[in-house]
Structures are given as C-alpha cells and as structure tokens.
Amino acid sequence: MMAMLSKSWLSKLWLCGLWRGGTAAIEPAALRDARVLAAIHGASFHRGWGEGEFETMLTERNTLVHRLRMGRKVIGFAVSRMAADEAEILSIAVAGSHRGRGLSRDLLLTHLGHLAGRGVRTVFLEVEENNQPARRLYQWAGFGIVGRRERYYQQPGGEQLNALLMRRDLS
C-alpha cells in the first residue's frame, strides 16, 4: 500500500511539473531554435538580433549557443564566440516571464562549463553599466570589471550609455 501511495504521489508531482511548464533543461541550441532565440533577444534588448543572425551563429564552428528550455518551450539562451583559449559572451537572456528564478545562474554556469570543456581559459563580456541585475549575476559568477567603454550603447532616444568590460578566468 505504501509503495502505491508513493508511486501515486510521484505521478502527481510529475504532472504538477508539467502543469507549471516542466523542469529546466540547458542544452545545445539547434538551427530550428533561431526564430525563438531571436524573439527572446528582441524582447530583451533594444537592438535585437534577427533570425538570420542566429542562424549564422548556430552554424559557425567558433560559436557556442545553449538554449534554456522549460518543458518544451525555449525560454532563454547564452551565446559565445571562441578564439584560441578565449571567449566572449555575446549575449545571455531569459524570457521576461521566467526572470527572477535563478535560471540565468544555471544557464551561465553550464555555458561556462562547456566553454572550459572546449579549452577556453578566459571569458570576456560587456554589460551596460546601469544594468544592475546583469552585473550582479556576472559578479556572482566570478567576473571582475577590467575596463569601461564610454557611450558604447545607443538608446532609442539617442542617449548613450557606458559599457563595462568584465573578465573571468576559467582555469
């Protein structure tokens, strides 16, 4: 009887996970993901990348793209370009409806692990100086500020914002 209750309880728990969208999975992105990755990027940044740009990145040998999936739905991504033993995180985004749950931390750490597995020893990125959530994420993950680019990001109204250059060693 106890085994049946446990099995029944586990089945209900599994169904509840499906009802909420399932569990998060981080995996390599595929060419078929280009459209949804472009939509997430466009909703997350002023100048979103188009589907064609993602298709190009997904076919380049020196680019690593991971998707964050909840159940069957892609809800985020991380993309980096590699050269020798260095990489630059070009973009990382999670759909607005799924932010604030720690998913970007898991995505970033998994992505960094795969970069390290490909021989990358140093990772760089740029982040808008006033983007406090992103800065907290990167600092939490061990990135340090190594430079600043004045008026790097152009806003819709013409305002120009500074970028911080950040670095993390993986070795």
N, C-alpha and C positions, 0 to 999 in steps of 0.2 A: 504493500500500500504506500509506504514512504517513497519508494522508487517511482511509483506512478505520479505522486504529487510533485516530486522534484522534476520529473520529465515534463509534466503539465506546466509547472511554473516556469521552466526554462523556455518552453514553447511560447508562453505568453510574453516573456521578456524579449524573446527574439522578434515576435510580432510587434511589440511596442517599439523596438528599434526601427523596424521597417516603417511604422506609422510616423515616427519622427524624422524619417529620411535615411535611416541606416547608420552604420558606423563609418567613420572617416577612413579613407584609404589614400595613400600617396604613391603614385606610380608614374612611369614614363608616359608622357603625352604622345598622342599619335596624330597623324595628319588630319584625321577626321575631327579632331578637337579644335582645329583652328578657328572655326566660327564662334564657338562658345568662349574660347580664350580671348578673342578679340572683343566680344561683348563685355566680358568681365573687365578687361583693360579699359575699354571706353567708358564704362561706368565708374571706374576708379581714378582715372587721371584726366587732366584737362585735354591733352593731346593723345587720344587713344590710338593704338596701333590697329591697322586693318587686318582682315582675314588673310590677305595676301602676304603681309609681313610675317604673320605667324606661320603660314605655310612655308615660307622661305626658311625661317629659323628652325622649323621642325625637320627640314631636310638637310641642314648644314651639319657636317661632322663635328665642328668645333663648338656647337651649341647644345646645351643640355636643358631640356624642358621637362618639368614634372607637373602633373595635374593633381589637384586635391579633389577627391570625389567623396560625396556623401550619398550612400546608396548608389543609384545610377546617375546621379546628377553631378556634373563637374561644377565646383563652386570656387575654385582658385587655381593658382599656378605659380611656379617660380621658373625663371629663365636666366641662364648664364651663358656667357661666351668664354671659351677657354683658349689660352695661348701659352704654349710651353707648360710651365708649372704654376701659372697664374690664371685667375678667372675674375670676371666682373659680373656681378649680379646685375642684370639689365632691368629686371622688374620682378616684383612679387606682389600678388594681390589676392584677396579673398572677397567674395561677393558680400556686399553690404549687409545682407540679411543673416550672414553667418559670422560676422566680426564679433570680437569680444569674448570668444570661447576658447582661446588658446590654440586655435587651429593653425594660425600663421607661425607659431613657435614650432610646432611639429613639422610643418612644411619646410621651414627654413633649416631646421636641424637635419632633416632627412636629405634635403638638397645638398647641404654642406658635406654630409657623409658620402654622398655619391661623387661629389667633386673630389674629395680626398681619395676616394677609391680609384679615380682616374689620374692620380698623380699630382693633383693641384695642391700646392703648398701655401699659396697666398690668395686671398679673395678680397676684392675691392668692390665698392658700391658708392653711389651718390644718392643723397637723400635731401629733400627740401628742408632747409634749416628750421622752419616752423612746424614741421610735421612731427609733433611730439609722440604720437603712438608708434610711428615707424622708428624713430630714434630710440625709444625705449626698447623696442624689440631688438634692434641691432646691438645696442649696448648690452642688453641681457645675454645675447648670443656671443658676446666677446669681441665685438667690433669696437675699434677706437677711432677717434677723429684724427686724421692726418693732414687735412687741408680744407680749404674753403674756396669756392668759386663764386665770385661776386656776380649778381644779376644773371644767374645761369638759367633759371626757369622763367618763362614768359607766361603771365596770367592772361585770361580773356580780356580784361580791361586795360591791358598794357603794362600793369605793374610787373616788375622784375624781382624775383626772389632769389636769395642765395642758396647755394647747394653746399652741403658738407661732404667731403670725400672721407670715406671710412675704410678701414682695413682690418682683416683678421688673418692671422697665421693659422694654418691647419696642422702643421707638423709639430 
